[in-house]
Amino acid sequence: MTKTGADYAWFEDDFPDIAQAHCFTLVRDLSPAAVMSRLGARPEVPLRGIAAVVDAAFAQYGLQEGNRQLVAMTTVGAWTLLIEPNGYLGVAEEQALPASTGTSWISHFTNINAVGTFLWAQDQVLRLRFDSMAPERRWGTAPDELLDVMRQVGFHLDVEDPEPDFYHQAAFALAEHLTGVAVTPALLRDTTFTCATVRIP
């Protein structure tokens, strides 16, 4: 059964420090080390739990090298999950498309200004990209392939529909549909993440 945005309602309640601004990316069949190599990342100290990751990410902005984004990574089945507190590298096409060579790259982003993006790339080809707040406008090589699923998970695709209440939660549900990877409270709280910093383009 396909999950919906409502199934991810816990995210904003349980993790408010990252819920307002984040980027989550899933990359198939690449280890964290391989993803780091593709992004030109610099290894950092591993961190346990998303709260420590958020603290380290915001501390990074205060450093002399404030032009680097902290990325936390872990392996979930065949996928590497990348988490960026207050980041957007996963939906930056100049980063995502080259890094998707030979694999699938699914990413979603939102910020405190309610700007959101969902991106699905495969082997350097942009299959789908849309603004989470305006999913009726889509582009890529397969802009309509997931229409039924998008409706099921909670995106409103008709302009006369009301503004979605769970637009960034629906992005988690859509990413789970494409990857089979469920982001859970336990995963965020209990994982020791491989960490790196990536230069912001």
HUGIBEL-V480078 format. One record per run of one state. SS is the DSSP state (~ for helix, > for strand, _ for the rest). FROM is the first residue (numbers start at 1). TO is the last residue. If there is no record, write none. Layout:
ss: [SS & SS]
from: [FROM & FROM]
to: [TO & TO]
//
This chain:
ss: [_ & ~ & _ & ~ & _ & ~ & _ & > & _ & ~ & _ & > & _ & ~ & _ & > & _ & > & _ & ~ & _ & ~ & _ & > & _ & > & _ & > & _ & > & _ & ~ & _ & ~ & _ & ~ & _ & > & _]
from: [1 & 5 & 9 & 10 & 15 & 16 & 20 & 22 & 29 & 32 & 40 & 42 & 49 & 50 & 62 & 68 & 77 & 79 & 86 & 89 & 92 & 93 & 100 & 104 & 111 & 116 & 123 & 125 & 132 & 134 & 140 & 147 & 154 & 167 & 180 & 185 & 191 & 192 & 200]
to: [4 & 8 & 9 & 14 & 15 & 19 & 21 & 28 & 31 & 39 & 41 & 48 & 49 & 61 & 67 & 76 & 78 & 85 & 88 & 91 & 92 & 99 & 103 & 110 & 115 & 122 & 124 & 131 & 133 & 139 & 146 & 153 & 166 & 179 & 184 & 190 & 191 & 199 & 201]
//
